[in-house]
Amino acid sequence: MELRLWNLKKRYTSDRDFILDIPELEIGKGEFFGFIGESGCGKTTLLKLIAGLLTPDEGSIYLQERDITGITAEKRGITMVFQQDRLFPYMNILDNVAFGLKMKGLSKKARHERSSLFLKAVGLSGCEKRYPLELSGGQRQRVAIARALVMNPSLVLMDEPFSALDPNLRKEMRAMVLELHRKYGMTTLFVTHDREEAFYLFQRMAIIREGRIMETGIP
């Protein structure tokens, strides 16, 4: 089992009380698992808890049988692709993809070779010296995906990464992500509110409503 959530809870009190409450959920190694639900149901909160960007009020998160609940985000071996690409505008795309490898201490030659390999995998070979503002929205998300995969993470989290793209480009990106998953076999958790996207991508999925999982199963 790659990921296990146990009695996980996160509370918010603002204009309305909201509790994300996940009694138990298990994700298998190499699985492409999805969360689907309306905006505000807790999908992104759940991903941020798994990533270590939020701290749960109760419960535990296990990755490869190791309790990572109290471990900082950068030490979890998890990468995340957001709705916005969040690239560094002052770096070319090769250096954007290689940034995490630089933080891990890889040599410039090694990190550029590996980053070039993943830029090729997302269809951007030959664009290494271009800057984010020179790219289309779809191309920037390809860079963001390459940056996530290049780290060889235990787990890849994707938070509606195609929601800002036009319908035709979204279909193209879905096919690319599915092909990358088949090629590299990384355990992937993907959030969406789009049923077509869910049925195309997911091996298994959970339907979330108002902070609770209503049902899990194959699409």
C-alpha positions in Angstrom: 0.0 0.0 0.0 1.5 3.3 -1.1 -0.7 5.8 0.9 -3.1 5.4 3.8 -5.2 8.0 5.5 -6.5 7.2 8.9 -9.2 9.2 10.8 -8.1 12.4 9.1 -9.8 15.6 10.1 -9.4 19.3 9.3 -11.8 21.9 10.6 -12.5 25.4 9.3 -14.7 28.1 11.0 -15.5 31.1 8.9 -18.8 32.1 7.4 -19.7 28.4 7.7 -18.4 25.5 9.7 -16.6 22.9 7.5 -15.0 19.6 8.5 -13.0 17.4 6.2 -13.5 14.0 7.7 -11.8 10.9 6.1 -12.1 7.9 8.4 -9.9 5.6 6.2 -8.6 5.5 2.6 -5.9 3.4 1.0 -4.2 4.0 -2.4 -2.2 1.3 -4.0 1.4 1.7 -5.4 1.4 2.9 -9.0 -2.4 3.6 -8.9 -4.0 6.6 -10.7 -6.6 7.6 -8.1 -8.9 10.5 -8.4 -11.1 12.7 -6.2 -14.2 14.2 -7.8 -16.6 16.7 -6.3 -18.0 20.2 -6.5 -16.0 23.3 -5.6 -15.6 23.7 -1.8 -16.1 20.1 -1.0 -12.6 19.6 0.5 -10.7 18.1 -2.4 -7.8 20.7 -2.4 -7.7 20.7 1.4 -7.2 16.9 1.3 -4.3 17.2 -1.2 -2.6 19.9 0.8 -2.8 17.7 3.9 -1.2 14.8 2.1 1.5 17.2 0.7 2.2 18.7 4.1 1.1 22.2 3.2 -1.6 21.9 5.9 -1.6 20.2 9.3 -4.5 18.0 10.2 -6.4 18.5 13.4 -6.7 14.8 13.9 -5.6 11.6 12.3 -2.5 10.2 10.5 -1.1 10.0 7.0 1.1 7.0 6.1 3.3 6.8 3.0 4.8 3.4 2.2 3.9 2.3 5.8 5.8 5.3 7.3 3.8 7.9 9.4 4.5 11.2 7.7 1.9 13.3 9.5 4.5 15.4 11.4 7.1 15.5 8.6 7.6 18.7 6.7 6.5 19.0 3.1 10.0 19.0 1.6 10.9 15.8 3.3 7.9 13.7 2.2 9.0 12.8 -1.3 5.8 14.2 -2.7 5.4 16.6 -5.6 2.3 18.7 -6.5 1.0 20.3 -9.7 -1.4 23.2 -9.0 -4.1 24.9 -11.1 -1.6 27.7 -11.9 1.8 26.6 -13.1 3.7 28.6 -10.4 6.9 28.7 -12.5 9.7 31.1 -11.7 9.4 33.8 -14.4 13.1 34.8 -14.2 14.3 31.3 -14.9 14.3 29.5 -18.3 12.2 26.4 -18.4 15.2 24.0 -18.1 16.2 25.7 -14.8 12.6 25.7 -13.6 12.4 21.9 -14.1 15.9 21.4 -12.5 15.2 23.6 -9.5 14.2 20.8 -7.1 17.2 18.7 -8.2 19.5 21.7 -7.5 18.0 21.8 -4.0 18.9 18.1 -3.6 22.5 18.9 -4.5 22.8 17.3 -7.9 25.5 18.7 -10.2 24.5 21.1 -12.9 25.3 18.5 -15.6 23.3 15.8 -14.0 20.2 17.9 -13.2 20.2 19.4 -16.7 20.4 16.0 -18.4 17.6 14.7 -16.3 15.5 17.8 -16.8 16.0 17.7 -20.6 14.8 14.1 -20.5 11.5 15.0 -18.8 11.0 18.1 -21.0 11.2 15.8 -24.0 8.7 13.5 -22.3 6.2 16.3 -22.1 6.8 17.4 -25.7 9.0 20.5 -25.1 12.4 19.3 -26.3 14.2 22.2 -27.9 12.5 24.8 -25.7 14.9 24.6 -22.8 16.1 28.2 -23.0 12.7 29.8 -23.4 11.1 31.6 -20.4 7.6 31.0 -19.0 6.2 34.2 -20.4 7.2 33.0 -23.9 5.0 29.9 -23.5 1.3 29.3 -23.9 -0.8 28.2 -20.8 -0.7 24.6 -21.9 3.1 24.6 -22.4 3.6 26.1 -19.0 1.5 23.3 -17.4 3.7 20.8 -19.3 6.7 22.4 -17.7 5.0 22.2 -14.3 4.3 18.5 -14.8 7.9 17.9 -15.9 9.1 19.7 -12.8 7.0 17.4 -10.6 8.0 14.1 -12.3 11.7 14.9 -12.6 12.1 14.5 -8.8 11.1 10.8 -9.0 8.5 11.3 -6.2 6.8 8.6 -4.2 3.5 10.3 -4.9 2.4 12.9 -7.5 -0.6 15.2 -6.5 -2.5 17.1 -9.2 -5.0 19.8 -8.2 -7.2 20.5 -11.3 -4.2 21.2 -13.4 -6.1 21.7 -16.7 -9.1 23.7 -15.4 -7.8 27.0 -17.0 -7.2 25.4 -20.4 -9.6 25.3 -23.4 -11.5 22.0 -24.0 -9.4 20.8 -26.9 -6.1 21.5 -25.0 -7.5 19.8 -21.9 -8.1 16.6 -23.9 -4.6 16.7 -25.2 -3.1 17.2 -21.8 -5.2 14.4 -20.3 -3.8 12.0 -22.9 -0.3 13.1 -22.2 -0.7 12.7 -18.4 -2.1 9.2 -18.9 0.8 8.2 -21.1 3.3 9.6 -18.6 1.7 7.6 -15.9 1.9 4.4 -17.9 5.5 5.1 -18.8 6.8 6.0 -15.3 4.2 4.3 -13.0 4.2 6.9 -10.3 1.4 6.8 -7.9 -0.9 9.7 -8.8 -3.7 11.5 -7.0 -5.7 13.8 -9.2 -8.5 16.2 -8.2 -11.2 17.3 -10.6 -14.9 18.4 -10.8 -15.1 17.2 -14.4 -16.8 13.8 -14.8 -15.5 13.3 -18.3 -12.0 13.9 -17.0 -12.5 11.5 -14.2 -13.9 8.7 -16.4 -11.0 9.1 -18.8 -8.1 9.2 -16.3 -8.9 7.4 -13.1 -8.4 3.7 -12.3 -10.3 4.3 -9.1 -11.9 7.3 -7.6 -13.7 8.8 -4.6 -16.7 11.0 -4.7 -16.4 13.8 -2.1 -19.3 15.9 -0.8 -19.1 18.4 2.0 -15.8 17.1 3.3 -16.8 13.4 3.3 -16.2 10.5 0.9 -19.6 9.3 -0.2 -18.4 6.4 -2.4 -15.2 4.9 -3.8 -14.9 2.6 -6.8 -13.9 2.3 -10.4 -15.4 5.0 -12.7 
